Amino acid sequence: MLAIAALATTGCGKKTPECNAVVEVVNGFAAASKEPEAADAKARASTLRRTADADDKAARELAALKTTLPDLGKASVKLRTAFAAHAKASRDLAALLEKLPDAAAQKALEAKIASARETMDVAEHQLSVHCEDDAKRCEPF
């Protein structure tokens, strides 16, 4: 997942500050969830649990934001849903890794995590386009 750049435009209505607030939460998650790949199953399980905790924190922070713009609100809900799905899939995989499951079960859960990441990527892209469109309209000529 790539971090989204905050908008530098100021004084352009409420859209830019609201977009920046959502972007800050997403970027905070990206920073908190960056960890090197663990070598063994138990260490990977621990890493997945920390990532799931970062997902939960980001979802709570997004829920606490008061967005007044409908499109931004929809993007925020999509991101919260994706963070929640990613957290659950990460915890499920962590539990299986601790029990050293068969390869098929592990692959199925890794696919579930990948799907949740794709959903986040789509929601982040929609957020980025939504916020960047506002920045372009606000740029001085």
FILOSE-326501 format. One record per atom (N, C-alpha, C): residue number from 1; x, y, z; residue in three letters; atom name. Coordinates in Angstrom, 2 decimals, always signed. Example, Ala and Ser with C-alpha at 12.3 -4.5 7.8 and 13.67 -1.06 7.14 Angstrom:
<sites>
1,+13.19,-5.69,+7.80,ALA,N
1,+12.30,-4.50,+7.80,ALA,CA
1,+13.20,-3.30,+7.80,ALA,C
2,+12.85,-2.25,+7.08,SER,N
2,+13.67,-1.06,+7.14,SER,CA
2,+12.90,+0.03,+7.87,SER,C
</sites>
This chain:
<sites>
1,+0.84,-1.15,+0.00,MET,N
1,+0.00,+0.00,+0.00,MET,CA
1,+0.90,+1.23,+0.00,MET,C
2,+0.59,+2.18,-0.87,LEU,N
2,+1.38,+3.39,-0.96,LEU,CA
2,+0.76,+4.47,-0.10,LEU,C
3,+1.59,+5.29,+0.49,ALA,N
3,+1.10,+6.42,+1.25,ALA,CA
3,+0.60,+7.47,+0.29,ALA,C
4,-0.39,+8.22,+0.70,ILE,N
4,-0.97,+9.26,-0.13,ILE,CA
4,-0.39,+10.60,+0.31,ILE,C
5,-0.03,+11.42,-0.65,ALA,N
5,+0.54,+12.73,-0.34,ALA,CA
5,-0.57,+13.67,+0.10,ALA,C
6,-0.33,+14.40,+1.17,ALA,N
6,-1.29,+15.39,+1.64,ALA,CA
6,-1.29,+16.57,+0.68,ALA,C
7,-2.43,+17.22,+0.58,LEU,N
7,-2.55,+18.35,-0.32,LEU,CA
7,-1.90,+19.58,+0.27,LEU,C
8,-1.21,+20.32,-0.55,ALA,N
8,-0.53,+21.52,-0.08,ALA,CA
8,-1.41,+22.75,-0.23,ALA,C
9,-2.53,+22.63,-0.91,THR,N
9,-3.41,+23.76,-1.17,THR,CA
9,-4.11,+24.17,+0.12,THR,C
10,-4.14,+25.46,+0.37,THR,N
10,-4.85,+25.95,+1.55,THR,CA
10,-5.85,+27.01,+1.13,THR,C
11,-6.80,+27.31,+2.00,GLY,N
11,-7.75,+28.37,+1.73,GLY,CA
11,-8.73,+28.04,+0.62,GLY,C
12,-9.07,+26.80,+0.42,CYS,N
12,-9.93,+26.40,-0.69,CYS,CA
12,-11.18,+25.71,-0.19,CYS,C
13,-11.77,+26.24,+0.85,GLY,N
13,-12.96,+25.61,+1.37,GLY,CA
13,-12.63,+24.48,+2.33,GLY,C
14,-13.68,+23.74,+2.69,LYS,N
14,-13.51,+22.69,+3.70,LYS,CA
14,-13.01,+21.38,+3.12,LYS,C
15,-13.04,+21.22,+1.80,LYS,N
15,-12.68,+19.94,+1.21,LYS,CA
15,-11.21,+19.59,+1.45,LYS,C
16,-10.32,+20.54,+1.25,THR,N
16,-8.89,+20.24,+1.40,THR,CA
16,-8.54,+19.83,+2.83,THR,C
17,-8.98,+20.56,+3.86,PRO,N
17,-8.65,+20.11,+5.23,PRO,CA
17,-9.26,+18.74,+5.55,PRO,C
18,-10.47,+18.48,+5.09,GLU,N
18,-11.08,+17.19,+5.35,GLU,CA
18,-10.33,+16.07,+4.63,GLU,C
19,-9.93,+16.32,+3.39,CYS,N
19,-9.15,+15.32,+2.64,CYS,CA
19,-7.83,+15.06,+3.36,CYS,C
20,-7.17,+16.14,+3.78,ASN,N
20,-5.89,+15.97,+4.45,ASN,CA
20,-6.02,+15.18,+5.74,ASN,C
21,-7.13,+15.35,+6.46,ALA,N
21,-7.33,+14.61,+7.70,ALA,CA
21,-7.44,+13.11,+7.41,ALA,C
22,-8.18,+12.75,+6.36,VAL,N
22,-8.31,+11.34,+5.99,VAL,CA
22,-6.97,+10.80,+5.51,VAL,C
23,-6.27,+11.59,+4.70,VAL,N
23,-4.97,+11.17,+4.18,VAL,CA
23,-3.98,+10.94,+5.32,VAL,C
24,-4.01,+11.79,+6.35,GLU,N
24,-3.10,+11.62,+7.49,GLU,CA
24,-3.33,+10.28,+8.19,GLU,C
25,-4.59,+9.87,+8.31,VAL,N
25,-4.89,+8.58,+8.95,VAL,CA
25,-4.31,+7.44,+8.10,VAL,C
26,-4.54,+7.51,+6.78,VAL,N
26,-4.04,+6.45,+5.89,VAL,CA
26,-2.51,+6.41,+5.93,VAL,C
27,-1.88,+7.56,+5.89,ASN,N
27,-0.42,+7.59,+5.94,ASN,CA
27,+0.10,+7.10,+7.29,ASN,C
28,-0.61,+7.39,+8.36,GLY,N
28,-0.22,+6.88,+9.68,GLY,CA
28,-0.26,+5.37,+9.73,GLY,C
29,-1.29,+4.78,+9.10,PHE,N
29,-1.36,+3.33,+9.03,PHE,CA
29,-0.18,+2.79,+8.23,PHE,C
30,+0.09,+3.40,+7.09,ALA,N
30,+1.19,+2.92,+6.24,ALA,CA
30,+2.51,+2.93,+7.00,ALA,C
31,+2.74,+3.98,+7.77,ALA,N
31,+3.98,+4.07,+8.55,ALA,CA
31,+4.01,+3.04,+9.67,ALA,C
32,+2.87,+2.85,+10.33,ALA,N
32,+2.82,+1.92,+11.47,ALA,CA
32,+2.90,+0.47,+11.06,ALA,C
33,+2.51,+0.16,+9.83,SER,N
33,+2.45,-1.24,+9.42,SER,CA
33,+3.67,-1.68,+8.61,SER,C
34,+4.65,-0.81,+8.46,LYS,N
34,+5.87,-1.19,+7.74,LYS,CA
34,+6.79,-1.98,+8.65,LYS,C
35,+6.93,-3.25,+8.37,GLU,N
35,+7.84,-4.09,+9.13,GLU,CA
35,+8.48,-5.07,+8.16,GLU,C
36,+9.70,-5.45,+8.44,PRO,N
36,+10.34,-6.45,+7.57,PRO,CA
36,+9.60,-7.78,+7.65,PRO,C
37,+9.65,-8.52,+6.58,GLU,N
37,+9.02,-9.85,+6.54,GLU,CA
37,+9.72,-10.76,+7.55,GLU,C
38,+8.91,-11.42,+8.38,ALA,N
38,+9.46,-12.32,+9.40,ALA,CA
38,+9.90,-13.63,+8.75,ALA,C
39,+10.92,-14.23,+9.33,ALA,N
39,+11.49,-15.45,+8.76,ALA,CA
39,+10.70,-16.70,+9.15,ALA,C
40,+10.16,-16.76,+10.35,ASP,N
40,+9.44,-17.97,+10.75,ASP,CA
40,+7.97,-17.67,+11.03,ASP,C
41,+7.18,-18.71,+11.17,ALA,N
41,+5.73,-18.58,+11.29,ALA,CA
41,+5.32,-17.80,+12.54,ALA,C
42,+5.95,-18.06,+13.66,LYS,N
42,+5.56,-17.38,+14.90,LYS,CA
42,+5.89,-15.89,+14.86,LYS,C
43,+7.04,-15.55,+14.29,ALA,N
43,+7.40,-14.14,+14.15,ALA,CA
43,+6.46,-13.45,+13.17,ALA,C
44,+6.12,-14.15,+12.10,ARG,N
44,+5.17,-13.59,+11.12,ARG,CA
44,+3.81,-13.37,+11.77,ARG,C
45,+3.39,-14.28,+12.63,ALA,N
45,+2.11,-14.13,+13.33,ALA,CA
45,+2.13,-12.87,+14.19,ALA,C
46,+3.23,-12.63,+14.87,SER,N
46,+3.36,-11.43,+15.69,SER,CA
46,+3.28,-10.16,+14.84,SER,C
47,+3.95,-10.18,+13.70,THR,N
47,+3.92,-9.04,+12.78,THR,CA
47,+2.49,-8.81,+12.28,THR,C
48,+1.79,-9.89,+11.94,LEU,N
48,+0.42,-9.76,+11.46,LEU,CA
48,-0.50,-9.18,+12.53,LEU,C
49,-0.28,-9.54,+13.78,ARG,N
49,-1.11,-8.98,+14.86,ARG,CA
49,-0.85,-7.48,+15.04,ARG,C
50,+0.41,-7.07,+14.92,ARG,N
50,+0.71,-5.63,+15.01,ARG,CA
50,+0.08,-4.88,+13.84,ARG,C
51,+0.11,-5.47,+12.67,THR,N
51,-0.54,-4.85,+11.51,THR,CA
51,-2.04,-4.75,+11.74,THR,C
52,-2.65,-5.79,+12.27,ALA,N
52,-4.08,-5.78,+12.57,ALA,CA
52,-4.41,-4.69,+13.58,ALA,C
53,-3.56,-4.50,+14.58,ASP,N
53,-3.76,-3.42,+15.55,ASP,CA
53,-3.71,-2.06,+14.87,ASP,C
54,-2.78,-1.89,+13.92,ALA,N
54,-2.68,-0.63,+13.16,ALA,CA
54,-3.93,-0.43,+12.30,ALA,C
55,-4.45,-1.53,+11.72,ASP,N
55,-5.71,-1.46,+10.96,ASP,CA
55,-6.84,-0.95,+11.86,ASP,C
56,-6.97,-1.55,+13.04,ASP,N
56,-8.03,-1.16,+13.96,ASP,CA
56,-7.91,+0.31,+14.36,ASP,C
57,-6.69,+0.74,+14.64,LYS,N
57,-6.46,+2.14,+15.02,LYS,CA
57,-6.87,+3.07,+13.89,LYS,C
58,-6.49,+2.75,+12.65,ALA,N
58,-6.85,+3.59,+11.50,ALA,CA
58,-8.36,+3.63,+11.32,ALA,C
59,-9.03,+2.50,+11.47,ALA,N
59,-10.49,+2.46,+11.33,ALA,CA
59,-11.16,+3.34,+12.39,ALA,C
60,-10.67,+3.27,+13.64,ARG,N
60,-11.22,+4.12,+14.71,ARG,CA
60,-10.99,+5.60,+14.42,ARG,C
61,-9.80,+5.94,+13.95,GLU,N
61,-9.50,+7.33,+13.65,GLU,CA
61,-10.36,+7.84,+12.50,GLU,C
62,-10.58,+7.02,+11.48,LEU,N
62,-11.44,+7.43,+10.37,LEU,CA
62,-12.88,+7.62,+10.85,LEU,C
63,-13.34,+6.73,+11.73,ALA,N
63,-14.70,+6.83,+12.25,ALA,CA
63,-14.88,+8.11,+13.07,ALA,C
64,-13.81,+8.56,+13.72,ALA,N
64,-13.89,+9.76,+14.55,ALA,CA
64,-13.88,+11.05,+13.74,ALA,C
65,-13.41,+10.98,+12.49,LEU,N
65,-13.38,+12.18,+11.65,LEU,CA
65,-14.80,+12.56,+11.26,LEU,C
66,-15.08,+13.82,+11.29,LYS,N
66,-16.39,+14.32,+10.88,LYS,CA
66,-16.27,+14.90,+9.48,LYS,C
67,-16.56,+14.07,+8.49,THR,N
67,-16.51,+14.55,+7.11,THR,CA
67,-17.89,+15.06,+6.72,THR,C
68,-17.92,+16.20,+6.06,THR,N
68,-19.18,+16.80,+5.65,THR,CA
68,-19.42,+16.62,+4.15,THR,C
69,-18.42,+16.13,+3.45,LEU,N
69,-18.52,+15.96,+2.00,LEU,CA
69,-18.94,+14.53,+1.68,LEU,C
70,-20.03,+14.34,+0.94,PRO,N
70,-20.54,+12.99,+0.69,PRO,CA
70,-19.53,+12.04,+0.06,PRO,C
71,-18.82,+12.48,-0.97,ASP,N
71,-17.86,+11.59,-1.64,ASP,CA
71,-16.72,+11.19,-0.70,ASP,C
72,-16.26,+12.14,+0.08,LEU,N
72,-15.19,+11.85,+1.03,LEU,CA
72,-15.70,+10.92,+2.13,LEU,C
73,-16.92,+11.13,+2.56,GLY,N
73,-17.52,+10.24,+3.55,GLY,CA
73,-17.61,+8.81,+3.03,GLY,C
74,-18.00,+8.66,+1.75,LYS,N
74,-18.08,+7.32,+1.15,LYS,CA
74,-16.69,+6.68,+1.07,LYS,C
75,-15.69,+7.46,+0.68,ALA,N
75,-14.32,+6.93,+0.61,ALA,CA
75,-13.84,+6.52,+1.99,ALA,C
76,-14.18,+7.31,+3.00,SER,N
76,-13.78,+7.00,+4.37,SER,CA
76,-14.43,+5.70,+4.85,SER,C
77,-15.71,+5.51,+4.53,VAL,N
77,-16.40,+4.27,+4.91,VAL,CA
77,-15.76,+3.08,+4.22,VAL,C
78,-15.43,+3.21,+2.94,LYS,N
78,-14.77,+2.12,+2.21,LYS,CA
78,-13.44,+1.79,+2.84,LYS,C
79,-12.69,+2.80,+3.22,LEU,N
79,-11.39,+2.56,+3.86,LEU,CA
79,-11.57,+1.88,+5.21,LEU,C
80,-12.53,+2.33,+6.01,ARG,N
80,-12.78,+1.70,+7.32,ARG,CA
80,-13.15,+0.23,+7.14,ARG,C
81,-14.00,-0.04,+6.16,THR,N
81,-14.41,-1.42,+5.88,THR,CA
81,-13.20,-2.25,+5.47,THR,C
82,-12.36,-1.69,+4.62,ALA,N
82,-11.16,-2.41,+4.17,ALA,CA
82,-10.19,-2.63,+5.32,ALA,C
83,-10.00,-1.63,+6.18,PHE,N
83,-9.12,-1.81,+7.34,PHE,CA
83,-9.65,-2.91,+8.24,PHE,C
84,-10.96,-2.95,+8.46,ALA,N
84,-11.55,-3.99,+9.32,ALA,CA
84,-11.37,-5.38,+8.70,ALA,C
85,-11.59,-5.51,+7.40,ALA,N
85,-11.42,-6.80,+6.73,ALA,CA
85,-9.96,-7.25,+6.77,ALA,C
86,-9.06,-6.30,+6.58,HIS,N
86,-7.63,-6.61,+6.60,HIS,CA
86,-7.21,-7.04,+8.01,HIS,C
87,-7.72,-6.36,+9.03,ALA,N
87,-7.39,-6.71,+10.41,ALA,CA
87,-7.86,-8.13,+10.73,ALA,C
88,-9.10,-8.46,+10.34,LYS,N
88,-9.63,-9.80,+10.62,LYS,CA
88,-8.81,-10.86,+9.89,LYS,C
89,-8.53,-10.63,+8.61,ALA,N
89,-7.76,-11.61,+7.84,ALA,CA
89,-6.36,-11.78,+8.43,ALA,C
90,-5.76,-10.69,+8.86,SER,N
90,-4.41,-10.76,+9.45,SER,CA
90,-4.43,-11.56,+10.75,SER,C
91,-5.43,-11.32,+11.59,ARG,N
91,-5.52,-12.07,+12.85,ARG,CA
91,-5.81,-13.56,+12.60,ARG,C
92,-6.69,-13.83,+11.62,ASP,N
92,-6.99,-15.23,+11.29,ASP,CA
92,-5.73,-15.96,+10.82,ASP,C
93,-4.98,-15.31,+9.95,LEU,N
93,-3.75,-15.93,+9.46,LEU,CA
93,-2.74,-16.08,+10.59,LEU,C
94,-2.64,-15.10,+11.46,ALA,N
94,-1.72,-15.19,+12.59,ALA,CA
94,-2.06,-16.40,+13.47,ALA,C
95,-3.35,-16.59,+13.72,ALA,N
95,-3.77,-17.74,+14.54,ALA,CA
95,-3.39,-19.06,+13.87,ALA,C
96,-3.58,-19.13,+12.57,LEU,N
96,-3.20,-20.35,+11.85,LEU,CA
96,-1.69,-20.55,+11.84,LEU,C
97,-0.96,-19.49,+11.66,LEU,N
97,+0.50,-19.60,+11.63,LEU,CA
97,+1.04,-20.11,+12.97,LEU,C
98,+0.40,-19.69,+14.05,GLU,N
98,+0.85,-20.16,+15.36,GLU,CA
98,+0.61,-21.65,+15.54,GLU,C
99,-0.38,-22.16,+14.84,LYS,N
99,-0.67,-23.61,+14.91,LYS,CA
99,+0.02,-24.37,+13.79,LYS,C
100,+0.78,-23.65,+12.98,LEU,N
100,+1.45,-24.24,+11.82,LEU,CA
100,+0.48,-25.06,+10.97,LEU,C
101,-0.44,-24.35,+10.30,PRO,N
101,-1.47,-25.02,+9.51,PRO,CA
101,-0.90,-25.62,+8.23,PRO,C
102,-1.77,-26.32,+7.54,ASP,N
102,-1.34,-26.84,+6.25,ASP,CA
102,-1.21,-25.69,+5.26,ASP,C
103,-0.48,-25.91,+4.22,ALA,N
103,-0.18,-24.87,+3.24,ALA,CA
103,-1.44,-24.34,+2.56,ALA,C
104,-2.43,-25.19,+2.31,ALA,N
104,-3.65,-24.75,+1.63,ALA,CA
104,-4.42,-23.72,+2.45,ALA,C
105,-4.55,-23.97,+3.76,ALA,N
105,-5.25,-23.02,+4.63,ALA,CA
105,-4.51,-21.69,+4.68,ALA,C
106,-3.19,-21.77,+4.78,GLN,N
106,-2.38,-20.56,+4.83,GLN,CA
106,-2.53,-19.76,+3.53,GLN,C
107,-2.50,-20.45,+2.39,LYS,N
107,-2.65,-19.76,+1.11,LYS,CA
107,-4.02,-19.10,+0.98,LYS,C
108,-5.06,-19.76,+1.46,ALA,N
108,-6.41,-19.20,+1.40,ALA,CA
108,-6.50,-17.91,+2.20,ALA,C
109,-5.92,-17.90,+3.38,LEU,N
109,-5.95,-16.69,+4.20,LEU,CA
109,-5.06,-15.60,+3.61,LEU,C
110,-3.93,-15.96,+3.05,GLU,N
110,-3.09,-14.96,+2.40,GLU,CA
110,-3.83,-14.33,+1.23,GLU,C
111,-4.64,-15.11,+0.52,ALA,N
111,-5.44,-14.57,-0.58,ALA,CA
111,-6.48,-13.59,-0.03,ALA,C
112,-7.05,-13.91,+1.14,LYS,N
112,-8.03,-13.03,+1.77,LYS,CA
112,-7.38,-11.70,+2.16,LYS,C
113,-6.17,-11.76,+2.69,ILE,N
113,-5.44,-10.54,+3.03,ILE,CA
113,-5.14,-9.74,+1.77,ILE,C
114,-4.72,-10.40,+0.71,ALA,N
114,-4.43,-9.71,-0.55,ALA,CA
114,-5.68,-9.02,-1.08,ALA,C
115,-6.82,-9.68,-0.97,SER,N
115,-8.08,-9.09,-1.42,SER,CA
115,-8.42,-7.85,-0.60,SER,C
116,-8.22,-7.91,+0.72,ALA,N
116,-8.47,-6.75,+1.57,ALA,CA
116,-7.53,-5.61,+1.21,ALA,C
117,-6.28,-5.93,+0.90,ARG,N
117,-5.32,-4.89,+0.48,ARG,CA
117,-5.76,-4.25,-0.83,ARG,C
118,-6.27,-5.05,-1.76,GLU,N
118,-6.75,-4.50,-3.03,GLU,CA
118,-7.91,-3.55,-2.79,GLU,C
119,-8.82,-3.92,-1.89,THR,N
119,-9.95,-3.05,-1.56,THR,CA
119,-9.44,-1.74,-0.98,THR,C
120,-8.42,-1.81,-0.12,MET,N
120,-7.84,-0.58,+0.44,MET,CA
120,-7.21,+0.25,-0.66,MET,C
121,-6.50,-0.39,-1.57,ASP,N
121,-5.84,+0.33,-2.66,ASP,CA
121,-6.87,+1.07,-3.52,ASP,C
122,-7.99,+0.42,-3.82,VAL,N
122,-9.04,+1.05,-4.62,VAL,CA
122,-9.61,+2.25,-3.86,VAL,C
123,-9.91,+2.07,-2.58,ALA,N
123,-10.46,+3.16,-1.77,ALA,CA
123,-9.46,+4.31,-1.65,ALA,C
124,-8.17,+3.99,-1.49,GLU,N
124,-7.15,+5.03,-1.42,GLU,CA
124,-7.06,+5.78,-2.74,GLU,C
125,-7.16,+5.06,-3.85,HIS,N
125,-7.11,+5.71,-5.16,HIS,CA
125,-8.30,+6.66,-5.31,HIS,C
126,-9.50,+6.21,-4.92,GLN,N
126,-10.67,+7.08,-5.01,GLN,CA
126,-10.50,+8.31,-4.14,GLN,C
127,-9.96,+8.14,-2.96,LEU,N
127,-9.69,+9.27,-2.07,LEU,CA
127,-8.70,+10.22,-2.72,LEU,C
128,-7.64,+9.67,-3.27,SER,N
128,-6.61,+10.48,-3.91,SER,CA
128,-7.18,+11.30,-5.06,SER,C
129,-7.95,+10.65,-5.93,VAL,N
129,-8.55,+11.34,-7.08,VAL,CA
129,-9.50,+12.43,-6.58,VAL,C
130,-10.33,+12.10,-5.61,HIS,N
130,-11.29,+13.05,-5.06,HIS,CA
130,-10.58,+14.28,-4.51,HIS,C
131,-9.55,+14.07,-3.74,CYS,N
131,-8.84,+15.19,-3.10,CYS,CA
131,-7.97,+15.95,-4.10,CYS,C
132,-7.34,+15.25,-5.03,GLU,N
132,-6.50,+15.92,-6.02,GLU,CA
132,-7.33,+16.78,-6.97,GLU,C
133,-8.54,+16.34,-7.32,ASP,N
133,-9.42,+17.15,-8.16,ASP,CA
133,-9.69,+18.49,-7.50,ASP,C
134,-9.91,+18.47,-6.19,ASP,N
134,-10.16,+19.72,-5.46,ASP,CA
134,-8.92,+20.60,-5.49,ASP,C
135,-7.76,+20.01,-5.32,ALA,N
135,-6.51,+20.79,-5.33,ALA,CA
135,-6.31,+21.46,-6.68,ALA,C
136,-6.61,+20.75,-7.77,LYS,N
136,-6.44,+21.33,-9.11,LYS,CA
136,-7.39,+22.51,-9.32,LYS,C
137,-8.62,+22.41,-8.82,ARG,N
137,-9.58,+23.51,-8.96,ARG,CA
137,-9.16,+24.71,-8.14,ARG,C
138,-8.41,+24.49,-7.10,CYS,N
138,-8.03,+25.57,-6.19,CYS,CA
138,-6.70,+26.21,-6.54,CYS,C
139,-5.97,+25.65,-7.47,GLU,N
139,-4.66,+26.22,-7.82,GLU,CA
139,-4.85,+27.57,-8.51,GLU,C
140,-4.00,+28.52,-8.17,PRO,N
140,-4.08,+29.82,-8.85,PRO,CA
140,-3.67,+29.67,-10.31,PRO,C
141,-4.26,+30.48,-11.14,PHE,N
141,-3.95,+30.43,-12.58,PHE,CA
141,-2.76,+31.28,-12.92,PHE,C
</sites>
